[in-house]
Amino acid sequence: MSSFSSGTLALIGLTFMLAGVVKGVAGMGLPTVSMGVLSVFMTPVSATSLLLIPSFVTNVWQLVTGADFRALIARLWAMMAGILVGTILGVRLLTGADTRWTTVGLGVALTVYALYGLLGRPLSMPKRLEAWLSPMIGLATGLISGATGVFTIPAVPYLQGLDIGKDDLIQALGLSFTVSTVALGVGLAGHGAFHLGNLALSALAIFPALVGMWLGTIIRRKISARTFRISFLCCLGVLGLELAGRALVSA
């Protein structure tokens, strides 16, 4: 099924459990954490292929558990179309021969996301700007996610800045991440990087991810959300700097 050693398989399982814990506590972060950690000991394209099925399953669950989301699709379809196009275009960078610069891009994306979460102020998007801003945000998000496997920038700050309720925001994030995951799979398949062995392992990774989500919901009741958020973002920033620095040194 896979050419990974038993030690690497154990690390993959622990990585997805950790990523599931983060998603269980924060409602997001599974692709971000799994990409960041997996890229320490494998290429970004291999890491991306492993996160596809756990990301798809957990994000579809997040999308469909709640109120009818058809109104969100009607409102955000242009952004989703931009994500689809941008991701398929950006995958060309992820599957290129020289993965060092892709790793640098991933490290920078993780660091920027962490800094925004720690220092940035919530945005407020006037509704009159949505018509032209949504497809631009979608395209930018797609290009970044296609090149790095990170779905969050700038989609998350943008969606948080829209005038929608908390439950709608959770569904909107689930919609955005689901479209990103599907587009990433299409892009990888189009470039011949969709390996069946990794796909089977990706399916198995659903189980530690779901266990992690269950643990995350327990942890969410035990600790302050602010404490967890700050700790998580600091760790993510350090990981991003390490990835980018290591890739630059070896370039």
Beta strands, then each sheet from edge to edge (+ up, - down):
end
